[in-house]
């Protein structure tokens, strides 16, 4: 019998996919050992916004950009990004996974940071150009890899005071990748972070702004030094409610087969989570509305660890899944 995680993973890809005409090529890569790292590709796609409109876009042989030192992106963190995958399907065609969700999310991020958002036509054009120009780097079906595409939008140009940037850049970077975690689809250990918070109430935790990720570098480095692959953050107010991982949302599966997600305005809406939850519903699993997931009270001594079963929504957990943008659906066993 398949596990809940395997059943969900099998049902994911066809939902929300956007088919493309590109054909995978034969770049000289070890497809089974790609890892998750930057690689040289054929081209990057770059658009520029100035005086109220986007230009026609250009192709760049590498990801290098030249911007002013006083650009908003460098000084004030006015930048958002996305991440999604193009995959070769079993029939040989290529599809982007759920790009409509990424369009909605980058639009929300642009509204929050007061940047010009790409419309649907421009966003899809940029994605498809990036995939087609780099078709040779799409991993073959069955290798477990994908062409990861990262849309990036940021303010640039000389700007000394805080305010709208004179120009904005929208880039689409494509990169062949394997699994985000070294173990692939094997479960990973996570550590609950209690002395740092990921996002504060009424802040920008619910949009994918670049500045949300730099503060995680220190906790993640510390976690990896202790043998953990990823951090699980609690709410910033009470440090008692589960929010999300460093790289992905949290989904819990209870012993009775109920799929549970935390409720918080500080959580980034995952483009994969809603697809997972709908797949779970279609498979007959119970998926109640998101709720506050509370850390069960216990006496904690220094360096002690608690199993995932202590994270509860009035029932014990069976496993947790991580639906990340760049991370494949993975199982995690948090400790605190």
ZIWOFEN-V437571 format. One record per residue. N is the residue number from 0. RES is the residue in one letter. PHI is phi in degrees with one decimal (* if undefined). NEAR is the number of other C-alpha atoms within 12 Angstrom. Layout:
n,res,phi,near
N,RES,PHI,NEAR
N,RES,PHI,NEAR
//
This chain:
n,res,phi,near
0,X,*,6
1,X,-75.3,9
2,X,-72.6,16
3,X,-56.8,35
4,X,-62.2,36
5,X,-66.3,22
6,X,-64.0,22
7,X,-67.2,36
8,X,-60.0,30
9,X,-65.3,19
10,X,-89.5,24
11,X,-74.0,29
12,X,-56.3,31
13,X,-64.8,23
14,X,-83.9,28
15,X,75.2,23
16,X,-76.1,28
17,X,-118.6,27
18,X,-72.4,28
19,X,-123.3,27
20,X,-86.9,20
21,X,-65.7,29
22,X,-113.2,28
23,X,-60.2,31
24,X,-105.2,26
25,X,-132.4,16
26,X,-60.0,20
27,X,-76.5,15
28,X,-125.7,24
29,X,-85.5,19
30,X,-62.2,27
31,X,-86.2,21
32,X,-136.4,22
33,X,-74.6,29
34,X,67.7,28
35,X,-128.3,25
36,X,-149.4,19
37,X,-71.4,19
38,X,-133.5,24
39,X,-70.3,22
40,X,-128.8,32
41,X,-72.8,27
42,X,-161.4,30
43,X,-111.6,36
44,X,-106.3,42
45,X,-135.0,37
46,X,-115.9,34
47,X,-128.8,33
48,X,-106.2,28
49,X,-154.9,21
50,X,54.4,13
51,X,89.7,16
52,X,-152.5,20
53,X,-87.7,24
54,X,-83.5,20
55,X,-78.2,16
56,X,86.6,23
57,X,-134.1,23
58,X,-100.2,27
59,X,-120.5,24
60,X,-70.8,19
61,X,-145.7,22
62,X,-91.5,24
63,X,-76.3,15
64,X,-128.5,19
65,X,-112.2,12
66,X,-133.4,23
67,X,-69.1,20
68,X,-62.7,16
69,X,-96.1,22
70,X,-66.9,29
71,X,-56.4,33
72,X,-61.3,36
73,X,-81.4,24
74,X,-97.8,24
75,X,-120.0,24
76,X,68.9,28
77,X,-81.3,39
78,X,-158.4,41
79,X,-130.6,43
80,X,-148.6,37
81,X,-133.0,43
82,X,-160.4,40
83,X,-152.5,44
84,X,-124.8,45
85,X,-106.0,47
86,X,-129.3,43
87,X,-82.0,38
88,X,-88.8,29
89,X,-60.6,15
90,X,-83.3,14
91,X,94.7,20
92,X,-76.7,24
93,X,-121.5,35
94,X,-138.3,37
95,X,-89.5,37
96,X,-85.7,36
97,X,52.2,33
98,X,-66.8,39
99,X,-60.6,26
100,X,-67.9,30
101,X,-66.7,40
102,X,-62.4,34
103,X,-61.0,24
104,X,-72.9,32
105,X,-68.0,43
106,X,-65.4,30
107,X,-64.7,28
108,X,-65.0,35
109,X,-64.5,33
110,X,-62.8,21
111,X,-67.6,23
112,X,-97.2,32
113,X,56.9,24
114,X,-121.4,35
115,X,-70.5,34
116,X,-85.7,38
117,X,-70.1,37
118,X,-78.5,20
119,X,-59.5,18
120,X,-62.8,14
121,X,-68.0,28
122,X,-62.6,36
123,X,-68.5,27
124,X,-61.2,28
125,X,-63.0,36
126,X,-61.1,48
127,X,-69.8,34
128,X,-64.1,33
129,X,-63.3,43
130,X,-70.4,46
131,X,-66.0,33
132,X,-67.0,33
133,X,-118.9,39
134,X,-58.8,37
135,X,-65.4,30
136,X,-101.3,40
137,X,-77.2,47
138,X,-62.2,39
139,X,-63.0,33
140,X,-57.3,24
141,X,95.1,17
142,X,-87.0,25
143,X,85.2,31
144,X,-99.2,36
145,X,-156.4,45
146,X,-92.1,51
147,X,-79.8,44
148,X,-117.3,45
149,X,-114.7,37
150,X,-74.4,44
151,X,-135.7,41
152,X,-129.6,41
153,X,-149.3,44
154,X,-87.5,41
155,X,-146.1,34
156,X,104.4,28
157,X,-62.4,22
158,X,-149.9,23
159,X,-81.6,19
160,X,-91.3,14
161,X,-76.2,20
162,X,170.1,22
163,X,-62.9,28
164,X,-78.9,36
165,X,-67.9,29
166,X,-141.9,31
167,X,-135.8,38
168,X,-115.5,39
169,X,-120.0,44
170,X,-118.9,42
171,X,-124.8,42
172,X,-106.2,42
173,X,-111.8,45
174,X,-153.7,43
175,X,-71.7,49
176,X,-139.5,41
177,X,-103.4,36
178,X,-71.2,31
179,X,-66.5,33
180,X,-95.4,32
181,X,-60.5,24
182,X,-81.3,20
183,X,65.0,25
184,X,-88.1,24
185,X,-72.3,21
186,X,-64.9,24
187,X,-123.9,31
188,X,-91.6,34
189,X,-121.2,41
190,X,-116.1,38
191,X,-79.9,43
192,X,-91.9,34
193,X,-111.9,27
194,X,-109.1,22
195,X,-135.7,25
196,X,-116.4,35
197,X,-78.1,41
198,X,-152.2,34
199,X,-96.9,23
200,X,-57.9,19
201,X,65.1,15
202,X,-98.0,23
203,X,-120.7,30
204,X,-64.5,34
205,X,-92.1,29
206,X,-129.4,34
207,X,-91.6,42
208,X,-86.3,35
209,X,-60.3,29
210,X,-67.0,26
211,X,-71.3,29
212,X,-99.7,27
213,X,-58.8,17
214,X,-64.1,17
215,X,-85.0,27
216,X,-60.2,19
217,X,-65.8,20
218,X,-58.7,30
219,X,-68.2,29
220,X,-62.7,19
221,X,-65.2,21
222,X,-63.1,26
223,X,-63.9,20
224,X,-64.9,14
225,X,-97.3,18
226,X,94.0,17
227,X,-108.1,29
228,X,-83.7,36
229,X,-156.4,43
230,X,-99.2,45
231,X,-112.4,47
232,X,-96.7,43
233,X,-103.2,39
234,X,-67.2,34
235,X,-76.3,27
236,X,-84.3,21
237,X,-118.3,18
238,X,54.7,26
239,X,-124.0,28
240,X,-110.8,34
241,X,-67.1,46
242,X,-115.4,48
243,X,-157.6,47
244,X,-81.3,44
245,X,-55.0,42
246,X,-113.9,38
247,X,-165.3,38
248,X,-72.5,44
249,X,-110.4,49
250,X,-128.2,48
251,X,-105.4,47
252,X,-116.7,39
253,X,-82.0,29
254,X,-64.0,22
255,X,-93.0,18
256,X,85.3,25
257,X,-81.7,31
258,X,-97.4,40
259,X,-122.4,41
260,X,-125.3,40
261,X,-70.2,38
262,X,-112.2,27
263,X,-168.3,31
264,X,-75.3,23
265,X,-95.5,30
266,X,-85.5,40
267,X,-73.4,39
268,X,-64.6,36
269,X,-78.0,39
270,X,-73.9,39
271,X,-94.3,42
272,X,-57.4,39
273,X,-65.8,29
274,X,-68.2,32
275,X,-60.4,44
276,X,-65.8,38
277,X,-68.4,23
278,X,-62.6,29
279,X,-62.9,31
280,X,-62.1,23
281,X,-65.9,17
282,X,-86.8,23
283,X,88.5,16
284,X,-81.7,24
285,X,-82.2,24
286,X,-131.4,28
287,X,-73.7,23
288,X,-58.6,18
289,X,-57.4,25
290,X,-141.8,23
291,X,-71.9,25
292,X,-100.9,34
293,X,-98.0,29
294,X,-71.7,36
295,X,-64.4,24
296,X,-60.9,13
297,X,-166.3,15
298,X,-83.6,13
299,X,-116.0,15
300,X,-100.3,9
301,X,-56.9,8
302,X,64.8,13
303,X,-78.5,13
304,X,-125.5,23
305,X,-120.5,24
306,X,-71.3,25
307,X,-59.9,35
308,X,-63.3,27
309,X,-81.5,32
310,X,-91.3,40
311,X,-138.5,32
312,X,-123.8,32
313,X,69.1,19
314,X,-157.8,23
315,X,-72.9,26
316,X,-81.7,32
317,X,-97.1,30
318,X,-162.7,35
319,X,-124.5,43
320,X,-115.0,46
321,X,-115.5,46
322,X,-88.5,39
323,X,-99.2,35
324,X,-75.1,37
325,X,-102.6,38
326,X,-98.9,41
327,X,-65.6,45
328,X,-58.5,42
329,X,-131.0,42
330,X,-90.5,39
331,X,-135.0,41
332,X,-119.4,36
333,X,-71.9,40
334,X,-128.6,32
335,X,-136.8,35
//
